[in-house]
Amino acid sequence: MSGLMTTRFDHARPAAERSGWAHPVNALMLMLRTWRTRRALLELTSRELSDIGVSRATAIAEASRLPWDVGPMDGRR
């Protein structure tokens, strides 16, 4: 592959040395944010749900997922 295909983008913040606690703390913060967002879905009105393109059944299914399950929801439900 030639050098012409490489991009010239750099990371906005260079990766800093992280302690052993940084990754678990970030994971816990993500789980907390996910849990709060999914609980807030249950409190939205039907108008607010339609504004973001989510049905009531999808909101209930999303809220019932576990906080660490952050991948896209598949069609098995």
PDB file of N, H, CA, C and O in Angstrom:
ATOM      1  N   MET A   1       0.851  -1.166   0.000  1.00  0.00           N
ATOM      2  CA  MET A   1       0.000   0.000   0.000  1.00  0.00           C
ATOM      3  C   MET A   1       0.900   1.233   0.000  1.00  0.00           C
ATOM      4  O   MET A   1       1.896   1.293   0.721  1.00  0.00           O
ATOM      5  N   SER A   2       0.538   2.187  -0.801  1.00  0.00           N
ATOM      6  H   SER A   2      -0.271   2.138  -1.386  1.00  0.00           H
ATOM      7  CA  SER A   2       1.386   3.367  -0.916  1.00  0.00           C
ATOM      8  C   SER A   2       1.135   4.348   0.223  1.00  0.00           C
ATOM      9  O   SER A   2       0.128   4.267   0.926  1.00  0.00           O
ATOM     10  N   GLY A   3       2.063   5.262   0.384  1.00  0.00           N
ATOM     11  H   GLY A   3       2.881   5.328  -0.187  1.00  0.00           H
ATOM     12  CA  GLY A   3       1.916   6.285   1.411  1.00  0.00           C
ATOM     13  C   GLY A   3       0.843   7.303   1.076  1.00  0.00           C
ATOM     14  O   GLY A   3       0.461   8.099   1.933  1.00  0.00           O
ATOM     15  N   LEU A   4       0.350   7.293  -0.153  1.00  0.00           N
ATOM     16  H   LEU A   4       0.660   6.646  -0.850  1.00  0.00           H
ATOM     17  CA  LEU A   4      -0.696   8.236  -0.542  1.00  0.00           C
ATOM     18  C   LEU A   4      -2.033   7.906   0.107  1.00  0.00           C
ATOM     19  O   LEU A   4      -2.909   8.765   0.200  1.00  0.00           O
ATOM     20  N   MET A   5      -2.189   6.681   0.552  1.00  0.00           N
ATOM     21  H   MET A   5      -1.477   5.983   0.477  1.00  0.00           H
ATOM     22  CA  MET A   5      -3.459   6.255   1.141  1.00  0.00           C
ATOM     23  C   MET A   5      -3.563   6.590   2.627  1.00  0.00           C
ATOM     24  O   MET A   5      -4.646   6.485   3.203  1.00  0.00           O
ATOM     25  N   THR A   6      -2.487   6.979   3.240  1.00  0.00           N
ATOM     26  H   THR A   6      -1.608   7.064   2.772  1.00  0.00           H
ATOM     27  CA  THR A   6      -2.550   7.278   4.658  1.00  0.00           C
ATOM     28  C   THR A   6      -3.208   8.632   4.881  1.00  0.00           C
ATOM     29  O   THR A   6      -3.095   9.536   4.052  1.00  0.00           O
ATOM     30  N   THR A   7      -3.881   8.758   5.986  1.00  0.00           N
ATOM     31  H   THR A   7      -3.973   8.024   6.659  1.00  0.00           H
ATOM     32  CA  THR A   7      -4.531  10.022   6.324  1.00  0.00           C
ATOM     33  C   THR A   7      -3.589  10.897   7.125  1.00  0.00           C
ATOM     34  O   THR A   7      -2.594  10.416   7.667  1.00  0.00           O
ATOM     35  N   ARG A   8      -3.890  12.129   7.199  1.00  0.00           N
ATOM     36  H   ARG A   8      -4.698  12.520   6.759  1.00  0.00           H
ATOM     37  CA  ARG A   8      -3.038  13.071   7.944  1.00  0.00           C
ATOM     38  C   ARG A   8      -3.699  13.544   9.229  1.00  0.00           C
ATOM     39  O   ARG A   8      -3.389  14.623   9.732  1.00  0.00           O
ATOM     40  N   PHE A   9      -4.597  12.748   9.751  1.00  0.00           N
ATOM     41  H   PHE A   9      -4.849  11.871   9.342  1.00  0.00           H
ATOM     42  CA  PHE A   9      -5.282  13.122  10.972  1.00  0.00           C
ATOM     43  C   PHE A   9      -4.490  12.633  12.171  1.00  0.00           C
ATOM     44  O   PHE A   9      -3.960  11.522  12.176  1.00  0.00           O
ATOM     45  N   ASP A  10      -4.421  13.458  13.158  1.00  0.00           N
ATOM     46  H   ASP A  10      -4.852  14.361  13.154  1.00  0.00           H
ATOM     47  CA  ASP A  10      -3.789  13.084  14.416  1.00  0.00           C
ATOM     48  C   ASP A  10      -4.856  13.057  15.487  1.00  0.00           C
ATOM     49  O   ASP A  10      -5.911  13.675  15.342  1.00  0.00           O
ATOM     50  N   HIS A  11      -4.584  12.346  16.554  1.00  0.00           N
ATOM     51  H   HIS A  11      -3.727  11.844  16.672  1.00  0.00           H
ATOM     52  CA  HIS A  11      -5.515  12.322  17.671  1.00  0.00           C
ATOM     53  C   HIS A  11      -5.573  13.696  18.332  1.00  0.00           C
ATOM     54  O   HIS A  11      -4.554  14.373  18.468  1.00  0.00           O
ATOM     55  N   ALA A  12      -6.760  14.096  18.737  1.00  0.00           N
ATOM     56  H   ALA A  12      -7.588  13.546  18.627  1.00  0.00           H
ATOM     57  CA  ALA A  12      -6.911  15.400  19.381  1.00  0.00           C
ATOM     58  C   ALA A  12      -6.131  15.452  20.688  1.00  0.00           C
ATOM     59  O   ALA A  12      -5.474  16.448  20.991  1.00  0.00           O
ATOM     60  N   ARG A  13      -6.210  14.377  21.452  1.00  0.00           N
ATOM     61  H   ARG A  13      -6.743  13.568  21.205  1.00  0.00           H
ATOM     62  CA  ARG A  13      -5.453  14.293  22.692  1.00  0.00           C
ATOM     63  C   ARG A  13      -4.531  13.089  22.612  1.00  0.00           C
ATOM     64  O   ARG A  13      -4.996  11.970  22.395  1.00  0.00           O
ATOM     65  N   PRO A  14      -3.270  13.293  22.780  1.00  0.00           N
ATOM     66  CA  PRO A  14      -2.377  12.134  22.739  1.00  0.00           C
ATOM     67  C   PRO A  14      -2.654  11.210  23.916  1.00  0.00           C
ATOM     68  O   PRO A  14      -3.029  11.656  25.000  1.00  0.00           O
ATOM     69  N   ALA A  15      -2.466   9.942  23.689  1.00  0.00           N
ATOM     70  H   ALA A  15      -2.160   9.579  22.809  1.00  0.00           H
ATOM     71  CA  ALA A  15      -2.702   8.962  24.749  1.00  0.00           C
ATOM     72  C   ALA A  15      -1.675   9.164  25.855  1.00  0.00           C
ATOM     73  O   ALA A  15      -0.469   9.173  25.611  1.00  0.00           O
ATOM     74  N   ALA A  16      -2.165   9.323  27.047  1.00  0.00           N
ATOM     75  H   ALA A  16      -3.145   9.317  27.246  1.00  0.00           H
ATOM     76  CA  ALA A  16      -1.281   9.507  28.198  1.00  0.00           C
ATOM     77  C   ALA A  16      -1.102   8.166  28.901  1.00  0.00           C
ATOM     78  O   ALA A  16      -1.896   7.243  28.720  1.00  0.00           O
ATOM     79  N   GLU A  17      -0.089   8.081  29.671  1.00  0.00           N
ATOM     80  H   GLU A  17       0.555   8.831  29.818  1.00  0.00           H
ATOM     81  CA  GLU A  17       0.097   6.887  30.473  1.00  0.00           C
ATOM     82  C   GLU A  17      -1.024   6.816  31.490  1.00  0.00           C
ATOM     83  O   GLU A  17      -1.290   7.780  32.208  1.00  0.00           O
ATOM     84  N   ARG A  18      -1.672   5.681  31.544  1.00  0.00           N
ATOM     85  H   ARG A  18      -1.457   4.898  30.961  1.00  0.00           H
ATOM     86  CA  ARG A  18      -2.808   5.539  32.460  1.00  0.00           C
ATOM     87  C   ARG A  18      -2.462   4.527  33.539  1.00  0.00           C
ATOM     88  O   ARG A  18      -1.744   3.552  33.315  1.00  0.00           O
ATOM     89  N   SER A  19      -2.990   4.795  34.689  1.00  0.00           N
ATOM     90  H   SER A  19      -3.573   5.587  34.870  1.00  0.00           H
ATOM     91  CA  SER A  19      -2.778   3.843  35.769  1.00  0.00           C
ATOM     92  C   SER A  19      -3.676   2.631  35.540  1.00  0.00           C
ATOM     93  O   SER A  19      -4.516   2.635  34.640  1.00  0.00           O
ATOM     94  N   GLY A  20      -3.501   1.632  36.327  1.00  0.00           N
ATOM     95  H   GLY A  20      -2.819   1.629  37.058  1.00  0.00           H
ATOM     96  CA  GLY A  20      -4.310   0.429  36.194  1.00  0.00           C
ATOM     97  C   GLY A  20      -5.779   0.652  36.493  1.00  0.00           C
ATOM     98  O   GLY A  20      -6.605  -0.178  36.115  1.00  0.00           O
ATOM     99  N   TRP A  21      -6.134   1.734  37.154  1.00  0.00           N
ATOM    100  H   TRP A  21      -5.462   2.409  37.462  1.00  0.00           H
ATOM    101  CA  TRP A  21      -7.518   1.998  37.528  1.00  0.00           C
ATOM    102  C   TRP A  21      -8.291   2.764  36.465  1.00  0.00           C
ATOM    103  O   TRP A  21      -9.518   2.829  36.537  1.00  0.00           O
ATOM    104  N   ALA A  22      -7.623   3.340  35.492  1.00  0.00           N
ATOM    105  H   ALA A  22      -6.626   3.287  35.433  1.00  0.00           H
ATOM    106  CA  ALA A  22      -8.309   4.196  34.522  1.00  0.00           C
ATOM    107  C   ALA A  22      -9.325   3.412  33.696  1.00  0.00           C
ATOM    108  O   ALA A  22     -10.443   3.885  33.491  1.00  0.00           O
ATOM    109  N   HIS A  23      -8.966   2.255  33.232  1.00  0.00           N
ATOM    110  H   HIS A  23      -8.058   1.872  33.399  1.00  0.00           H
ATOM    111  CA  HIS A  23      -9.866   1.487  32.378  1.00  0.00           C
ATOM    112  C   HIS A  23     -11.096   0.977  33.131  1.00  0.00           C
ATOM    113  O   HIS A  23     -12.203   1.107  32.608  1.00  0.00           O
ATOM    114  N   PRO A  24     -10.964   0.412  34.317  1.00  0.00           N
ATOM    115  CA  PRO A  24     -12.171   0.003  35.051  1.00  0.00           C
ATOM    116  C   PRO A  24     -13.071   1.190  35.420  1.00  0.00           C
ATOM    117  O   PRO A  24     -14.295   1.069  35.397  1.00  0.00           O
ATOM    118  N   VAL A  25     -12.478   2.316  35.756  1.00  0.00           N
ATOM    119  H   VAL A  25     -11.483   2.415  35.775  1.00  0.00           H
ATOM    120  CA  VAL A  25     -13.275   3.497  36.098  1.00  0.00           C
ATOM    121  C   VAL A  25     -14.031   3.984  34.873  1.00  0.00           C
ATOM    122  O   VAL A  25     -15.205   4.341  34.974  1.00  0.00           O
ATOM    123  N   ASN A  26     -13.376   4.005  33.712  1.00  0.00           N
ATOM    124  H   ASN A  26     -12.422   3.714  33.629  1.00  0.00           H
ATOM    125  CA  ASN A  26     -14.056   4.412  32.488  1.00  0.00           C
ATOM    126  C   ASN A  26     -15.186   3.455  32.142  1.00  0.00           C
ATOM    127  O   ASN A  26     -16.242   3.887  31.679  1.00  0.00           O
ATOM    128  N   ALA A  27     -14.981   2.173  32.359  1.00  0.00           N
ATOM    129  H   ALA A  27     -14.123   1.822  32.735  1.00  0.00           H
ATOM    130  CA  ALA A  27     -16.031   1.193  32.084  1.00  0.00           C
ATOM    131  C   ALA A  27     -17.218   1.397  33.013  1.00  0.00           C
ATOM    132  O   ALA A  27     -18.368   1.310  32.582  1.00  0.00           O
ATOM    133  N   LEU A  28     -16.948   1.666  34.281  1.00  0.00           N
ATOM    134  H   LEU A  28     -16.014   1.737  34.631  1.00  0.00           H
ATOM    135  CA  LEU A  28     -18.037   1.911  35.231  1.00  0.00           C
ATOM    136  C   LEU A  28     -18.791   3.196  34.900  1.00  0.00           C
ATOM    137  O   LEU A  28     -20.012   3.254  35.045  1.00  0.00           O
ATOM    138  N   MET A  29     -18.076   4.215  34.462  1.00  0.00           N
ATOM    139  H   MET A  29     -17.084   4.168  34.345  1.00  0.00           H
ATOM    140  CA  MET A  29     -18.731   5.471  34.074  1.00  0.00           C
ATOM    141  C   MET A  29     -19.637   5.246  32.861  1.00  0.00           C
ATOM    142  O   MET A  29     -20.738   5.792  32.801  1.00  0.00           O
ATOM    143  N   LEU A  30     -19.183   4.454  31.906  1.00  0.00           N
ATOM    144  H   LEU A  30     -18.288   4.010  31.955  1.00  0.00           H
ATOM    145  CA  LEU A  30     -19.987   4.142  30.736  1.00  0.00           C
ATOM    146  C   LEU A  30     -21.230   3.356  31.124  1.00  0.00           C
ATOM    147  O   LEU A  30     -22.315   3.623  30.608  1.00  0.00           O
ATOM    148  N   MET A  31     -21.088   2.388  32.028  1.00  0.00           N
ATOM    149  H   MET A  31     -20.206   2.171  32.448  1.00  0.00           H
ATOM    150  CA  MET A  31     -22.244   1.612  32.475  1.00  0.00           C
ATOM    151  C   MET A  31     -23.254   2.492  33.203  1.00  0.00           C
ATOM    152  O   MET A  31     -24.459   2.332  33.012  1.00  0.00           O
ATOM    153  N   LEU A  32     -22.783   3.416  34.033  1.00  0.00           N
ATOM    154  H   LEU A  32     -21.804   3.546  34.189  1.00  0.00           H
ATOM    155  CA  LEU A  32     -23.687   4.307  34.743  1.00  0.00           C
ATOM    156  C   LEU A  32     -24.434   5.218  33.777  1.00  0.00           C
ATOM    157  O   LEU A  32     -25.643   5.413  33.911  1.00  0.00           O
ATOM    158  N   ARG A  33     -23.716   5.776  32.802  1.00  0.00           N
ATOM    159  H   ARG A  33     -22.734   5.618  32.694  1.00  0.00           H
ATOM    160  CA  ARG A  33     -24.354   6.644  31.811  1.00  0.00           C
ATOM    161  C   ARG A  33     -25.372   5.867  30.978  1.00  0.00           C
ATOM    162  O   ARG A  33     -26.448   6.379  30.669  1.00  0.00           O
ATOM    163  N   THR A  34     -25.029   4.627  30.615  1.00  0.00           N
ATOM    164  H   THR A  34     -24.155   4.211  30.866  1.00  0.00           H
ATOM    165  CA  THR A  34     -25.938   3.786  29.844  1.00  0.00           C
ATOM    166  C   THR A  34     -27.183   3.472  30.650  1.00  0.00           C
ATOM    167  O   THR A  34     -28.294   3.545  30.125  1.00  0.00           O
ATOM    168  N   TRP A  35     -27.015   3.126  31.914  1.00  0.00           N
ATOM    169  H   TRP A  35     -26.113   3.067  32.341  1.00  0.00           H
ATOM    170  CA  TRP A  35     -28.152   2.805  32.776  1.00  0.00           C
ATOM    171  C   TRP A  35     -29.079   4.016  32.923  1.00  0.00           C
ATOM    172  O   TRP A  35     -30.299   3.882  32.821  1.00  0.00           O
ATOM    173  N   ARG A  36     -28.501   5.189  33.160  1.00  0.00           N
ATOM    174  H   ARG A  36     -27.510   5.297  33.242  1.00  0.00           H
ATOM    175  CA  ARG A  36     -29.322   6.398  33.305  1.00  0.00           C
ATOM    176  C   ARG A  36     -30.083   6.728  32.023  1.00  0.00           C
ATOM    177  O   ARG A  36     -31.254   7.107  32.070  1.00  0.00           O
ATOM    178  N   THR A  37     -29.421   6.583  30.890  1.00  0.00           N
ATOM    179  H   THR A  37     -28.470   6.275  30.852  1.00  0.00           H
ATOM    180  CA  THR A  37     -30.059   6.883  29.611  1.00  0.00           C
ATOM    181  C   THR A  37     -31.197   5.918  29.342  1.00  0.00           C
ATOM    182  O   THR A  37     -32.265   6.331  28.889  1.00  0.00           O
ATOM    183  N   ARG A  38     -30.987   4.647  29.612  1.00  0.00           N
ATOM    184  H   ARG A  38     -30.120   4.312  29.980  1.00  0.00           H
ATOM    185  CA  ARG A  38     -32.045   3.656  29.373  1.00  0.00           C
ATOM    186  C   ARG A  38     -33.221   3.853  30.310  1.00  0.00           C
ATOM    187  O   ARG A  38     -34.363   3.625  29.911  1.00  0.00           O
ATOM    188  N   ARG A  39     -32.977   4.268  31.537  1.00  0.00           N
ATOM    189  H   ARG A  39     -32.049   4.453  31.861  1.00  0.00           H
ATOM    190  CA  ARG A  39     -34.084   4.544  32.469  1.00  0.00           C
ATOM    191  C   ARG A  39     -34.853   5.781  32.023  1.00  0.00           C
ATOM    192  O   ARG A  39     -36.071   5.847  32.190  1.00  0.00           O
ATOM    193  N   ALA A  40     -34.157   6.757  31.459  1.00  0.00           N
ATOM    194  H   ALA A  40     -33.168   6.704  31.323  1.00  0.00           H
ATOM    195  CA  ALA A  40     -34.826   7.979  30.993  1.00  0.00           C
ATOM    196  C   ALA A  40     -35.728   7.694  29.796  1.00  0.00           C
ATOM    197  O   ALA A  40     -36.709   8.407  29.583  1.00  0.00           O
ATOM    198  N   LEU A  41     -35.412   6.667  29.015  1.00  0.00           N
ATOM    199  H   LEU A  41     -34.615   6.088  29.188  1.00  0.00           H
ATOM    200  CA  LEU A  41     -36.268   6.297  27.884  1.00  0.00           C
ATOM    201  C   LEU A  41     -37.675   5.954  28.335  1.00  0.00           C
ATOM    202  O   LEU A  41     -38.642   6.249  27.633  1.00  0.00           O
ATOM    203  N   LEU A  42     -37.797   5.332  29.504  1.00  0.00           N
ATOM    204  H   LEU A  42     -37.011   5.093  30.074  1.00  0.00           H
ATOM    205  CA  LEU A  42     -39.115   4.929  29.998  1.00  0.00           C
ATOM    206  C   LEU A  42     -39.980   6.117  30.381  1.00  0.00           C
ATOM    207  O   LEU A  42     -41.207   6.013  30.397  1.00  0.00           O
ATOM    208  N   GLU A  43     -39.360   7.235  30.686  1.00  0.00           N
ATOM    209  H   GLU A  43     -38.364   7.319  30.673  1.00  0.00           H
ATOM    210  CA  GLU A  43     -40.098   8.414  31.122  1.00  0.00           C
ATOM    211  C   GLU A  43     -40.496   9.340  29.980  1.00  0.00           C
ATOM    212  O   GLU A  43     -41.214  10.314  30.204  1.00  0.00           O
ATOM    213  N   LEU A  44     -40.046   9.057  28.762  1.00  0.00           N
ATOM    214  H   LEU A  44     -39.462   8.266  28.580  1.00  0.00           H
ATOM    215  CA  LEU A  44     -40.364   9.920  27.625  1.00  0.00           C
ATOM    216  C   LEU A  44     -41.797   9.701  27.161  1.00  0.00           C
ATOM    217  O   LEU A  44     -42.328   8.592  27.238  1.00  0.00           O
ATOM    218  N   THR A  45     -42.409  10.766  26.680  1.00  0.00           N
ATOM    219  H   THR A  45     -41.978  11.667  26.617  1.00  0.00           H
ATOM    220  CA  THR A  45     -43.755  10.663  26.121  1.00  0.00           C
ATOM    221  C   THR A  45     -43.677  10.056  24.729  1.00  0.00           C
ATOM    222  O   THR A  45     -42.595   9.940  24.154  1.00  0.00           O
ATOM    223  N   SER A  46     -44.831   9.667  24.187  1.00  0.00           N
ATOM    224  H   SER A  46     -45.711   9.761  24.654  1.00  0.00           H
ATOM    225  CA  SER A  46     -44.836   9.079  22.851  1.00  0.00           C
ATOM    226  C   SER A  46     -44.362  10.089  21.806  1.00  0.00           C
ATOM    227  O   SER A  46     -43.747   9.707  20.811  1.00  0.00           O
ATOM    228  N   ARG A  47     -44.641  11.354  22.022  1.00  0.00           N
ATOM    229  H   ARG A  47     -45.141  11.665  22.830  1.00  0.00           H
ATOM    230  CA  ARG A  47     -44.175  12.396  21.100  1.00  0.00           C
ATOM    231  C   ARG A  47     -42.642  12.496  21.122  1.00  0.00           C
ATOM    232  O   ARG A  47     -42.009  12.600  20.071  1.00  0.00           O
ATOM    233  N   GLU A  48     -42.058  12.464  22.314  1.00  0.00           N
ATOM    234  H   GLU A  48     -42.572  12.380  23.167  1.00  0.00           H
ATOM    235  CA  GLU A  48     -40.604  12.533  22.432  1.00  0.00           C
ATOM    236  C   GLU A  48     -39.939  11.291  21.831  1.00  0.00           C
ATOM    237  O   GLU A  48     -38.881  11.385  21.208  1.00  0.00           O
ATOM    238  N   LEU A  49     -40.567  10.129  22.022  1.00  0.00           N
ATOM    239  H   LEU A  49     -41.426  10.053  22.528  1.00  0.00           H
ATOM    240  CA  LEU A  49     -40.024   8.911  21.435  1.00  0.00           C
ATOM    241  C   LEU A  49     -40.087   8.957  19.914  1.00  0.00           C
ATOM    242  O   LEU A  49     -39.156   8.517  19.238  1.00  0.00           O
ATOM    243  N   SER A  50     -41.176   9.485  19.378  1.00  0.00           N
ATOM    244  H   SER A  50     -41.931   9.843  19.927  1.00  0.00           H
ATOM    245  CA  SER A  50     -41.273   9.572  17.917  1.00  0.00           C
ATOM    246  C   SER A  50     -40.286  10.592  17.360  1.00  0.00           C
ATOM    247  O   SER A  50     -39.829  10.456  16.225  1.00  0.00           O
ATOM    248  N   ASP A  51     -39.955  11.613  18.148  1.00  0.00           N
ATOM    249  H   ASP A  51     -40.326  11.724  19.070  1.00  0.00           H
ATOM    250  CA  ASP A  51     -38.960  12.592  17.699  1.00  0.00           C
ATOM    251  C   ASP A  51     -37.581  11.965  17.511  1.00  0.00           C
ATOM    252  O   ASP A  51     -36.829  12.370  16.626  1.00  0.00           O
ATOM    253  N   ILE A  52     -37.251  10.981  18.338  1.00  0.00           N
ATOM    254  H   ILE A  52     -37.862  10.652  19.058  1.00  0.00           H
ATOM    255  CA  ILE A  52     -35.949  10.330  18.198  1.00  0.00           C
ATOM    256  C   ILE A  52     -36.049   9.021  17.419  1.00  0.00           C
ATOM    257  O   ILE A  52     -35.046   8.330  17.244  1.00  0.00           O
ATOM    258  N   GLY A  53     -37.253   8.671  16.948  1.00  0.00           N
ATOM    259  H   GLY A  53     -38.068   9.233  17.091  1.00  0.00           H
ATOM    260  CA  GLY A  53     -37.432   7.501  16.096  1.00  0.00           C
ATOM    261  C   GLY A  53     -37.429   6.180  16.829  1.00  0.00           C
ATOM    262  O   GLY A  53     -36.933   5.179  16.311  1.00  0.00           O
ATOM    263  N   VAL A  54     -37.983   6.168  18.044  1.00  0.00           N
ATOM    264  H   VAL A  54     -38.385   6.981  18.464  1.00  0.00           H
ATOM    265  CA  VAL A  54     -38.019   4.955  18.849  1.00  0.00           C
ATOM    266  C   VAL A  54     -39.461   4.673  19.235  1.00  0.00           C
ATOM    267  O   VAL A  54     -40.185   5.578  19.651  1.00  0.00           O
ATOM    268  N   SER A  55     -39.879   3.421  19.096  1.00  0.00           N
ATOM    269  H   SER A  55     -39.291   2.687  18.758  1.00  0.00           H
ATOM    270  CA  SER A  55     -41.230   3.062  19.516  1.00  0.00           C
ATOM    271  C   SER A  55     -41.233   2.755  21.017  1.00  0.00           C
ATOM    272  O   SER A  55     -40.177   2.579  21.624  1.00  0.00           O
ATOM    273  N   ARG A  56     -42.410   2.695  21.596  1.00  0.00           N
ATOM    274  H   ARG A  56     -43.268   2.838  21.103  1.00  0.00           H
ATOM    275  CA  ARG A  56     -42.524   2.394  23.027  1.00  0.00           C
ATOM    276  C   ARG A  56     -41.979   0.996  23.320  1.00  0.00           C
ATOM    277  O   ARG A  56     -41.298   0.796  24.326  1.00  0.00           O
ATOM    278  N   ALA A  57     -42.273   0.033  22.453  1.00  0.00           N
ATOM    279  H   ALA A  57     -42.826   0.195  21.636  1.00  0.00           H
ATOM    280  CA  ALA A  57     -41.790  -1.338  22.660  1.00  0.00           C
ATOM    281  C   ALA A  57     -40.258  -1.401  22.592  1.00  0.00           C
ATOM    282  O   ALA A  57     -39.632  -2.117  23.374  1.00  0.00           O
ATOM    283  N   THR A  58     -39.663  -0.663  21.670  1.00  0.00           N
ATOM    284  H   THR A  58     -40.172  -0.082  21.035  1.00  0.00           H
ATOM    285  CA  THR A  58     -38.203  -0.631  21.565  1.00  0.00           C
ATOM    286  C   THR A  58     -37.589   0.024  22.790  1.00  0.00           C
ATOM    287  O   THR A  58     -36.544  -0.415  23.271  1.00  0.00           O
ATOM    288  N   ALA A  59     -38.224   1.068  23.297  1.00  0.00           N
ATOM    289  H   ALA A  59     -39.072   1.425  22.906  1.00  0.00           H
ATOM    290  CA  ALA A  59     -37.725   1.742  24.497  1.00  0.00           C
ATOM    291  C   ALA A  59     -37.764   0.811  25.699  1.00  0.00           C
ATOM    292  O   ALA A  59     -36.835   0.795  26.505  1.00  0.00           O
ATOM    293  N   ILE A  60     -38.835   0.035  25.822  1.00  0.00           N
ATOM    294  H   ILE A  60     -39.590   0.047  25.166  1.00  0.00           H
ATOM    295  CA  ILE A  60     -38.949  -0.909  26.939  1.00  0.00           C
ATOM    296  C   ILE A  60     -37.905  -2.008  26.802  1.00  0.00           C
ATOM    297  O   ILE A  60     -37.282  -2.402  27.788  1.00  0.00           O
ATOM    298  N   ALA A  61     -37.709  -2.508  25.575  1.00  0.00           N
ATOM    299  H   ALA A  61     -38.215  -2.189  24.774  1.00  0.00           H
ATOM    300  CA  ALA A  61     -36.690  -3.545  25.357  1.00  0.00           C
ATOM    301  C   ALA A  61     -35.292  -3.009  25.646  1.00  0.00           C
ATOM    302  O   ALA A  61     -34.466  -3.710  26.230  1.00  0.00           O
ATOM    303  N   GLU A  62     -35.028  -1.781  25.244  1.00  0.00           N
ATOM    304  H   GLU A  62     -35.699  -1.211  24.769  1.00  0.00           H
ATOM    305  CA  GLU A  62     -33.714  -1.181  25.490  1.00  0.00           C
ATOM    306  C   GLU A  62     -33.491  -0.960  26.987  1.00  0.00           C
ATOM    307  O   GLU A  62     -32.386  -1.174  27.486  1.00  0.00           O
ATOM    308  N   ALA A  63     -34.527  -0.536  27.699  1.00  0.00           N
ATOM    309  H   ALA A  63     -35.424  -0.363  27.294  1.00  0.00           H
ATOM    310  CA  ALA A  63     -34.391  -0.286  29.135  1.00  0.00           C
ATOM    311  C   ALA A  63     -34.186  -1.574  29.920  1.00  0.00           C
ATOM    312  O   ALA A  63     -33.615  -1.547  31.010  1.00  0.00           O
ATOM    313  N   SER A  64     -34.640  -2.697  29.384  1.00  0.00           N
ATOM    314  H   SER A  64     -35.104  -2.719  28.498  1.00  0.00           H
ATOM    315  CA  SER A  64     -34.497  -3.960  30.111  1.00  0.00           C
ATOM    316  C   SER A  64     -33.120  -4.594  29.929  1.00  0.00           C
ATOM    317  O   SER A  64     -32.800  -5.577  30.598  1.00  0.00           O
ATOM    318  N   ARG A  65     -32.308  -4.046  29.034  1.00  0.00           N
ATOM    319  H   ARG A  65     -32.568  -3.248  28.491  1.00  0.00           H
ATOM    320  CA  ARG A  65     -30.966  -4.591  28.819  1.00  0.00           C
ATOM    321  C   ARG A  65     -30.057  -4.274  30.003  1.00  0.00           C
ATOM    322  O   ARG A  65     -30.290  -3.314  30.737  1.00  0.00           O
ATOM    323  N   LEU A  66     -29.042  -5.073  30.176  1.00  0.00           N
ATOM    324  H   LEU A  66     -28.852  -5.852  29.579  1.00  0.00           H
ATOM    325  CA  LEU A  66     -28.087  -4.869  31.257  1.00  0.00           C
ATOM    326  C   LEU A  66     -27.184  -3.683  30.947  1.00  0.00           C
ATOM    327  O   LEU A  66     -26.909  -3.416  29.777  1.00  0.00           O
ATOM    328  N   PRO A  67     -26.711  -2.958  31.971  1.00  0.00           N
ATOM    329  CA  PRO A  67     -25.913  -1.751  31.735  1.00  0.00           C
ATOM    330  C   PRO A  67     -24.617  -1.997  30.980  1.00  0.00           C
ATOM    331  O   PRO A  67     -24.153  -1.107  30.268  1.00  0.00           O
ATOM    332  N   TRP A  68     -24.018  -3.171  31.110  1.00  0.00           N
ATOM    333  H   TRP A  68     -24.395  -3.895  31.688  1.00  0.00           H
ATOM    334  CA  TRP A  68     -22.766  -3.424  30.419  1.00  0.00           C
ATOM    335  C   TRP A  68     -22.978  -3.959  29.007  1.00  0.00           C
ATOM    336  O   TRP A  68     -22.010  -4.199  28.285  1.00  0.00           O
ATOM    337  N   ASP A  69     -24.230  -4.147  28.608  1.00  0.00           N
ATOM    338  H   ASP A  69     -25.017  -3.952  29.195  1.00  0.00           H
ATOM    339  CA  ASP A  69     -24.562  -4.576  27.259  1.00  0.00           C
ATOM    340  C   ASP A  69     -24.745  -3.331  26.398  1.00  0.00           C
ATOM    341  O   ASP A  69     -25.865  -2.853  26.221  1.00  0.00           O
ATOM    342  N   VAL A  70     -23.639  -2.807  25.861  1.00  0.00           N
ATOM    343  H   VAL A  70     -22.729  -3.195  26.005  1.00  0.00           H
ATOM    344  CA  VAL A  70     -23.694  -1.537  25.145  1.00  0.00           C
ATOM    345  C   VAL A  70     -23.623  -1.699  23.637  1.00  0.00           C
ATOM    346  O   VAL A  70     -23.663  -0.710  22.905  1.00  0.00           O
ATOM    347  N   GLY A  71     -23.519  -2.932  23.163  1.00  0.00           N
ATOM    348  H   GLY A  71     -23.487  -3.735  23.757  1.00  0.00           H
ATOM    349  CA  GLY A  71     -23.487  -3.153  21.724  1.00  0.00           C
ATOM    350  C   GLY A  71     -24.869  -2.915  21.112  1.00  0.00           C
ATOM    351  O   GLY A  71     -25.852  -2.763  21.838  1.00  0.00           O
ATOM    352  N   PRO A  72     -24.943  -2.883  19.790  1.00  0.00           N
ATOM    353  CA  PRO A  72     -26.243  -2.688  19.145  1.00  0.00           C
ATOM    354  C   PRO A  72     -27.163  -3.876  19.426  1.00  0.00           C
ATOM    355  O   PRO A  72     -26.721  -5.021  19.518  1.00  0.00           O
ATOM    356  N   MET A  73     -28.434  -3.576  19.557  1.00  0.00           N
ATOM    357  H   MET A  73     -28.794  -2.646  19.482  1.00  0.00           H
ATOM    358  CA  MET A  73     -29.410  -4.604  19.857  1.00  0.00           C
ATOM    359  C   MET A  73     -29.708  -5.389  18.581  1.00  0.00           C
ATOM    360  O   MET A  73     -29.945  -4.798  17.527  1.00  0.00           O
ATOM    361  N   ASP A  74     -29.696  -6.706  18.674  1.00  0.00           N
ATOM    362  H   ASP A  74     -29.503  -7.187  19.529  1.00  0.00           H
ATOM    363  CA  ASP A  74     -29.992  -7.517  17.494  1.00  0.00           C
ATOM    364  C   ASP A  74     -31.480  -7.856  17.463  1.00  0.00           C
ATOM    365  O   ASP A  74     -32.216  -7.487  18.379  1.00  0.00           O
ATOM    366  N   GLY A  75     -31.914  -8.529  16.459  1.00  0.00           N
ATOM    367  H   GLY A  75     -31.316  -8.828  15.715  1.00  0.00           H
ATOM    368  CA  GLY A  75     -33.335  -8.813  16.279  1.00  0.00           C
ATOM    369  C   GLY A  75     -33.847 -10.036  16.999  1.00  0.00           C
ATOM    370  O   GLY A  75     -34.920 -10.534  16.659  1.00  0.00           O
ATOM    371  N   ARG A  76     -33.128 -10.537  17.974  1.00  0.00           N
ATOM    372  H   ARG A  76     -32.256 -10.132  18.251  1.00  0.00           H
ATOM    373  CA  ARG A  76     -33.553 -11.762  18.677  1.00  0.00           C
ATOM    374  C   ARG A  76     -34.657 -11.512  19.682  1.00  0.00           C
ATOM    375  O   ARG A  76     -35.209 -12.479  20.207  1.00  0.00           O
ATOM    376  N   ARG A  77     -35.004 -10.299  19.976  1.00  0.00           N
ATOM    377  H   ARG A  77     -34.556  -9.514  19.550  1.00  0.00           H
ATOM    378  CA  ARG A  77     -36.007 -10.024  21.016  1.00  0.00           C
ATOM    379  C   ARG A  77     -37.366  -9.856  20.451  1.00  0.00           C
ATOM    380  O   ARG A  77     -38.319  -9.620  21.194  1.00  0.00           O
TER     381      ARG A  77
END
